């Protein structure tokens, strides 16, 4: 069904009913995932895949295009991007130094080791996969862009998903839970920096002078955010908090996140980095008042909009497009992804004196990718780096590595810590 000649209000009406379908299916599968002791994001990602060509497309009548007409998909994508920007702002805002401080040395070691090994294995895997995925929609992709994106995708840990897994398994106040949160917090910052670099590299398209300009502007922008915007925001937040101007503060912070996303996109770095950076410089105090009056409403808003992002992602996932050879490649991708994060976390933990059980659980937690992986993969699709088959295999890898954590974790009694942790879990919904 094509709606090009249909009135704009009908396009909007179809978009609204599509969002209603997305929310209902997402909630149902999210609850099913929770019953299976999985984070809700597993069910919500699965909902996006099921509403796309992988399942709905197998039924007669070309249902994915009837339910989500091509004319409406840009509108759905715009809604999804709003939810994504707000979520990335909250991820940046969620980063707390106090998470890292009790385990700063070991957390940095675990994070750097797991990122370095996973990134290196991802780049090595790219050398095998590149010849079969070097062209996307008729456009040739450089090996450097493909390899760095693949390495970055292998390197990520989803902090919000990890926090949810810990909460669901009552492990948040264990030593391994505290260390995992600290390591994932460092991992998140490094992962977004990697994504900023690779998106700048793709935008430069081999022009090293342009890449230098993008990097220079990005560094200048980051410095301005840290040195100018952060103190201004601190003064504004305290003044408006004292006056209880919560609605105005909510509007200003939302507008700031979107403006920052636009500016980094204009510079040549992906928009989500701008949203993350704005959240990173936003003050955390007064913590309780901000959590109740600003962070909670923004979190609720993003949780309503993010399922649209999952469906927009699912419409690009086509399991039917995978060949028998792709199945072997998919197994290899999952193996490399697990090896990089598991070994990269277990080895420094063992060297630091942690027992095998805690080291193994730390590796499993660092191997969760969830929504963070989908964000990076969508950035790769937007920049034209991944084709449908590669994108599909990477999404499946994200699901597998996230789903495997909870069933394989040790019980709380086996991991009872001697010192309670101080986890922060405002964003554990995803």
Secondary structure, DSSP 8 states (H G I E B T S, - for coil): ---TTS-HHHHHHHHHHHHHHHHHHHHHHHHHHHHTT--HHHHHHHHHHHTTTTTGGGSTT-HHHHHS-HHHHHHHHHHHHHHHHHHHHHHHHH--HHHHHTTHHHHHHHHHHHHHHHHHHHHHHHHHHGGGSSEETTEE--HHHHHHHHHHHHH---HHHHHHHHHHTT-TTSHHHHHHHHHHHHHHHHHHHHHHHHHHHHHHTT-HHHHHHHHHHHHHHHHHIIIIIHHHHHHHHHHHHHTT-HHHHHHHHHHHHHHHHHHHHHHTS-HHHHHHHHHHHS---SHHHHIIIIIHHHHHHHHHHHHHHHHHHHTT--GGG--HHHHHHHHHHHHHHHHHHHHHHHHHHHHTT--HHHHHHHHHHHT--HHHHHHHHHHHHHTT---HHHHHHHHHHHHHHHHHHHHHS--TGGG--SS------TTTT-
